[in-house]
């Protein structure tokens, strides 16, 4: 019987690539989404992966979503906390709403999801938690104090939780993508995009499939000795010490 994997924000961009990559490896995949129902329907038609709509920033909604996934596919054994939003502003203009919303969706969601699958993973003696952070959670970014804080928080969340899961067969890792060739990045003005690419030593944007491959490896049995790790996938744009 195949293991069940849940990818939050799993119907578009990097999340879609992760969902498809895990399905290709034989997992029974559930893809969460928050709002774009048309994109989710198209995703289901094109991939054959079932999507589930619930708000990852709402603990109770997450519980209901997980219950439905378990009824359909079985208990979640691989969790990819990928859901995230941006709401940028320089700090002197950032509102409390902008701060709260980004922290809730990008960081608190990892607690909401992981807390509710954690005990089952402990009981079964197996689990994989993969958190998707960002290069900007490592180095910071102008206008993204909220986003960078949330994504840096995921790194700390990973390092602490990995120590708790290790003896129970649960690995917890974080992947920090650089600038990836997605619809969101391609929406950046061409001149700005050229400046960004010029700062990437390999000379190109990353591919969503490259992030997906890293996640698939961390989810596999071959990745069992990797836990608490920060996997930097950014073309040497930023090299953490």
C-alpha positions in Angstrom: 0.0 0.0 0.0 1.4 3.4 -1.0 2.2 6.0 1.6 -0.1 9.1 1.7 1.5 12.5 1.1 -0.1 15.9 1.7 1.3 19.0 -0.1 -0.2 22.3 1.1 -0.5 24.9 -1.6 -0.1 21.9 -3.8 -2.0 22.7 -7.0 0.1 25.6 -8.4 3.8 26.6 -8.9 6.3 24.8 -6.7 3.6 22.9 -4.8 2.2 21.5 -8.0 5.6 20.2 -9.1 6.0 18.6 -5.6 2.6 16.9 -5.9 3.4 15.6 -9.3 6.9 14.5 -8.3 5.6 12.5 -5.3 2.8 10.9 -7.3 5.5 9.8 -9.9 7.3 8.1 -7.0 4.3 6.1 -6.0 2.7 8.1 -3.2 -1.0 8.6 -2.8 -1.0 12.4 -3.0 -3.5 15.0 -1.6 -3.0 18.5 -2.7 -4.4 21.3 -0.5 -5.4 24.7 -1.9 -6.8 27.8 -0.3 -8.9 29.7 -2.9 -8.4 29.3 -6.6 -11.0 26.6 -7.4 -10.6 26.9 -11.2 -6.9 26.2 -11.0 -7.6 23.3 -8.6 -10.1 21.7 -11.0 -7.7 22.1 -13.9 -4.9 20.6 -11.7 -7.1 17.6 -10.9 -8.0 17.0 -14.6 -4.4 17.3 -15.7 -2.7 15.2 -12.9 -5.3 12.9 -11.5 -4.4 14.1 -8.0 -7.3 14.9 -5.7 -7.3 18.4 -4.3 -8.7 19.6 -0.9 -9.8 23.1 -0.1 -9.2 24.3 3.4 -7.5 27.3 5.1 -4.1 26.2 6.5 -4.1 29.2 8.9 -7.3 27.9 10.6 -6.5 25.0 13.1 -10.1 23.7 13.0 -10.3 23.8 9.2 -7.1 21.9 9.0 -8.4 19.2 11.3 -11.5 18.8 9.1 -9.4 18.7 6.0 -7.0 16.1 7.4 -10.0 13.9 8.5 -11.3 13.9 4.9 -7.9 13.1 3.5 -7.5 10.2 5.9 -10.9 8.9 5.0 -10.1 9.0 1.3 -6.4 8.0 1.2 -5.3 7.0 4.7 -3.3 8.8 7.4 -0.7 11.4 6.2 2.8 9.9 6.5 4.6 12.6 4.4 3.7 16.2 5.0 5.0 19.0 2.8 4.3 22.4 4.3 4.5 24.5 1.2 1.6 26.9 1.4 2.6 30.5 1.5 1.7 34.1 0.5 3.5 37.4 0.2 2.1 40.8 1.1 5.1 43.1 0.7 5.7 46.6 2.1 8.6 48.5 3.6 8.4 48.1 7.3 7.5 51.7 8.0 4.3 51.2 5.9 3.5 47.6 6.9 0.2 47.2 8.6 -0.7 44.8 11.4 -2.9 42.9 9.0 -0.1 42.4 6.5 2.1 41.1 9.3 -0.5 38.8 10.8 -1.8 37.3 7.6 1.7 36.4 6.3 2.8 34.9 9.6 -0.5 32.9 9.9 -0.3 31.4 6.4 3.4 31.0 6.0 4.5 30.0 9.6 1.6 29.1 11.9 0.2 26.8 9.2 3.2 24.5 9.7 2.1 24.1 13.4 -1.5 23.6 12.4 -0.7 20.8 10.0 2.2 19.2 11.7 0.7 19.1 15.2 -2.3 17.2 13.9 -0.4 14.5 12.1 2.5 14.3 14.6 1.0 11.8 17.1 0.0 9.4 14.3 3.6 9.5 12.9 5.0 8.8 16.4 2.6 5.9 16.9 3.5 4.4 13.5 7.2 5.0 13.9 7.5 6.7 10.6 7.0 10.2 9.2 8.4 12.8 6.9 7.9 16.5 7.4 9.3 18.8 4.7 9.0 22.6 5.2 9.4 24.9 2.3 11.2 28.1 3.3 13.0 30.5 1.0 16.3 32.2 0.2 14.7 35.3 1.8 14.2 33.4 5.1 18.0 32.9 5.1 19.3 36.3 4.0 16.3 38.6 4.4 14.8 40.9 1.7 13.8 44.6 1.5 10.1 45.0 1.8 9.6 41.5 3.2 10.0 41.7 6.9 6.9 39.7 7.4 7.7 37.0 4.8 11.4 36.7 5.8 10.4 36.4 9.4 7.9 33.6 8.6 10.3 31.7 6.4 13.2 32.1 8.9 10.8 30.8 11.6 10.3 27.6 9.5 14.0 27.0 9.7 14.0 27.2 13.5 10.8 25.1 13.7 12.5 22.4 11.6 15.7 22.3 13.7 13.8 22.0 17.0 11.2 19.5 15.8 13.8 17.2 14.1 15.3 16.5 17.6 11.9 15.5 18.9 11.1 13.2 16.0 14.4 11.5 15.5 13.9 8.5 17.8 10.4 7.9 16.5 11.5 7.5 12.9 10.3 10.9 11.8 12.6 13.2 9.8 12.0 17.0 9.6 13.8 19.0 7.0 13.5 22.4 5.4 14.1 23.3 1.7 15.0 26.9 0.9 14.4 27.6 -2.8 16.0 30.6 -4.6 14.2 32.3 -7.4 12.2 29.6 -9.3 10.7 29.8 -12.7 7.0 30.0 -11.7 4.0 32.1 -12.8 4.6 34.4 -9.8 8.2 35.1 -10.6 7.5 35.5 -14.3 5.1 38.2 -13.4 8.0 40.3 -12.3 8.8 43.1 -14.8 11.4 41.9 -17.3 14.1 44.4 -16.4 13.8 43.5 -12.7 13.9 39.8 -13.6 17.1 40.4 -15.6 18.7 42.0 -12.5 17.7 39.1 -10.4 19.1 36.5 -12.8 22.3 38.4 -13.0 22.8 37.8 -9.2 22.5 34.0 -9.7 25.9 32.5 -10.4 24.4 29.6 -12.5 22.8 32.2 -14.7 19.2 31.1 -14.7 16.1 30.7 -12.6 15.6 27.4 -10.9 13.0 24.9 -12.0 10.1 23.8 -9.9 11.0 20.2 -10.7 14.4 20.7 -9.0 12.6 21.6 -5.7 10.3 18.7 -6.2 13.2 16.3 -6.7 14.8 17.4 -3.4 11.5 16.9 -1.6 11.0 13.4 -3.1 14.5 12.4 -1.9 13.9 13.7 1.6 10.5 11.8 1.7 12.2 8.5 0.6 13.7 5.8 2.6 17.1 6.8 1.2 16.7 10.1 3.1 16.2 8.5 6.5 19.5 9.8 8.0 18.9 13.4 6.9 17.0 15.3 9.6 17.1 18.9 10.9 18.8 19.9 7.6 18.4 23.1 5.7 18.6 22.2 2.0 19.6 25.3 0.0 18.5 25.2 -3.7 19.3 28.5 -5.2 22.1 28.2 -7.8 24.7 29.7 -5.4 22.8 33.0 -5.1 23.2 32.8 -1.4 25.5 30.4 0.4 24.7 29.9 4.1 27.7 29.6 6.5 
